[in-house]
C-alpha cells in the first residue's frame, strides 16, 4: 500500500462525513433497504457491472454507521463475522439450483425463543 492509498477505515471515515452532509444522520432504514433492493434488481440485470455491487456495499456501509457503527468498527466487525462464517458448516452448492441461497447448517444453533407480545 502506498502512503497516499486510503485504508478501509480512512475511506469509511471520509464516506461517513460526506454521507452525513449529503443525506443527514437519520437511520433511514426503510429507504436504505428499498435502495438496496433496487440495486439488487440492477445486479440481476447486469451481474458483471461491478459498480452495481459497489453501490450495495456503499449502501450497507451507510446502514452500518447510521445504526451505530463507527469507521474504526467496520474492519473488526467484518473480521468477526468472517471468522463466524468460516467456522460454520455450509450446504454443498452442487446440490442446489443457481437461484437457491447457500445457507449454513443451523442444527447446532441455540433455539430462538420469542416472548409473546403483550397487548
CORQUIPE-V470966 format. One record per backbone hydrogen bond with DSSP energy under -1.0 kcal/mol. NH is the residue of the N-H (numbers start at 1). CO is the residue of the C=O. Records with the same first field share a line. If there is no record, write none. Layout:
NH=CO, CO
This chain:
5=2
11=7
12=8
13=9
14=10
15=11
16=12
17=13
18=14
19=15
20=16
21=17
22=18
23=19
24=20
32=28
33=29
34=30
35=31
36=32
37=33
38=34
39=35
40=36
41=37
42=38
43=39
44=40
45=41
46=42
49=46
50=48
52=49
54=50
55=51
56=52
57=53
58=54
59=55
60=56
61=57
62=58
63=59
64=60
65=61
66=62
67=63
68=65
69=64
73=70
77=73
78=74
79=75
80=76
81=77
82=78
83=79
84=80
85=81
86=82
87=83
91=103
95=92
96=93
100=97
105=89
109=106
